[in-house]
Amino acid sequence: MSLSAKPVQAFALGWRVLLALVGGFAIANLAAIAISQLPGDNKVDGIVAGMMWSFVVYTLVVISVFTVRTAWRATLLVSTLIALLYGLIHLLSVSEAL
């Protein structure tokens, strides 16, 4: 390993940590909102289930950010998950309004 590769690796590690913290938080909250909006008989049970599942989602996002090969793929993964969950929430809120 050359000396010039160390700052790049340090930046990639720092980016992954930031991505895991902020991206994982965003994805966990979006997942909790999406789960709470699923059709069910009791709204409070849906909210509690969403909050409980958010801990699992956050853990899985953090693990997956550090599992992928490059920091670019981790960024792509987190961005894609955020976009998909946001779209799902929008779809559920539109179908709920009908």
N, C-alpha and C positions, 0 to 999 in steps of 0.2 A: 504494500500500500504506500503510495507516495504521500508526501506532505500536503500536496495541493488537493487531495481527495478528502482530507479530514474536515475542512470547513463545509464541503458539500454534504457530507454524511451527517454532520452536526445540524445543518439546516434542515435536511430531510427528516431527521429524528424530531427536531423541534416542531416542524410542520405537522408531523403525524400526531404528536402529543396535543397540539392545538386543535387539530382536526378531530381527534378522538373526544376531547373535552367539549368543544363547542358543537361540532357536528353530531356527536352522540346525544348531547342534550336536546338539540333541535329535533332530531329524529325520534327520540323517546317521547318528547312532548307531542309531536305530530301523530305518533302512533297512539298515544293516550287519547287524543281528541278523536281520531278515526274510530277507535274501538268504542268510545263512549257514544258515538253517533250511530252505531249499528242498531238495527231495529231490535227491540226487545220489549219485554213487558214492563220493566221498571227502569227508569232513567238513572236512579241512584246506583243501582247495581252495575249498570253500564259504565258509569263514571269510576266506581271503585275498581272494576275489572280493568279498565283502561289504565288507571294509575298503577295497579299491581303489575300488569304486563309491561309497563314502561321500564321497570327495573330490569326485566329480562332483555328487552330490546336494547337498552343502553349498554348492557354487558356484552351483548352480541356485536354491537357496532364497534365497541372498543377493541374487542378481540379481532374482528375482521379488518380494522384499520391497520393493526400491526401484523396481520397474517399475509396480506397481499404483498407482492414482490416489490413494487415501487410506490413512492409517495404519490405519483401521478394517478395510479390506479386507485389508490385509497381516496383521493380527491374525487375522482370520477364516480366511485361507488357511493360516497356520501352524498354527492350532488344529485345523483340519480335517485337515491332513496328519498331525499327531501322532495324532489319534484314529483315522484310517484305518490308519496303520501299526501302532499298538498293537493294533487289532482283528485285523489280518492276522497279527501275531506270535502272538496268542492262538489264532487259528484254526489256524495251522501247528503250534503246540505241542500242541493238543488232537488234531489229526489224526495227529501223530507218536506220541502215546501209545496210539492205537488199534491 
